[in-house]
């Protein structure tokens, strides 16, 4: 039997926000065994049962939880939406290479030369 909780506007707003999220939304969860948070994708949730399923980057199921528990974790700060990515991995790698070459040569990037 689920524990009875007091009505809480912040919790109810968070539950509503989660229910409005699209499948495929990424979350970061604090992992006590690591120094860094882990990213998990919400692959599915049911508004009828209140359960949600999370997968890793390979699409392998990692865990499931209740929407209520996820809302509590987000309010507590142990779960959150990750910051937006700064482009694809390839874009970030390319920009890093250009930045390092610029440092080494003291020059400017091709984009800066054409501007």
Secondary structure as the mmCIF struct_conf table of DSSP 4:
data_model
#
loop_
_struct_conf.conf_type_id
_struct_conf.id
_struct_conf.beg_label_comp_id
_struct_conf.beg_label_asym_id
_struct_conf.beg_label_seq_id
_struct_conf.end_label_comp_id
_struct_conf.end_label_asym_id
_struct_conf.end_label_seq_id
HELX_LH_PP_P HELX_LH_PP_P1 UNK A 2 UNK A 4
HELX_RH_AL_P HELX_RH_AL_P1 UNK A 9 UNK A 19
TURN_TY1_P TURN_TY1_P1 UNK A 20 UNK A 20
BEND BEND1 UNK A 21 UNK A 21
HELX_LH_PP_P HELX_LH_PP_P2 UNK A 22 UNK A 22
TURN_TY1_P TURN_TY1_P2 UNK A 23 UNK A 24
STRN STRN1 UNK A 25 UNK A 29
TURN_TY1_P TURN_TY1_P3 UNK A 32 UNK A 33
BEND BEND2 UNK A 34 UNK A 36
STRN STRN2 UNK A 38 UNK A 45
TURN_TY1_P TURN_TY1_P4 UNK A 47 UNK A 49
STRN STRN3 UNK A 51 UNK A 55
TURN_TY1_P TURN_TY1_P5 UNK A 57 UNK A 58
BEND BEND3 UNK A 59 UNK A 59
STRN STRN4 UNK A 61 UNK A 66
HELX_RH_AL_P HELX_RH_AL_P2 UNK A 67 UNK A 76
TURN_TY1_P TURN_TY1_P6 UNK A 77 UNK A 77
BEND BEND4 UNK A 78 UNK A 78
STRN STRN5 UNK A 79 UNK A 80
HELX_LH_PP_P HELX_LH_PP_P3 UNK A 81 UNK A 85
BEND BEND5 UNK A 86 UNK A 87
HELX_RH_AL_P HELX_RH_AL_P3 UNK A 89 UNK A 105
HELX_RH_AL_P HELX_RH_AL_P4 UNK A 110 UNK A 114
#
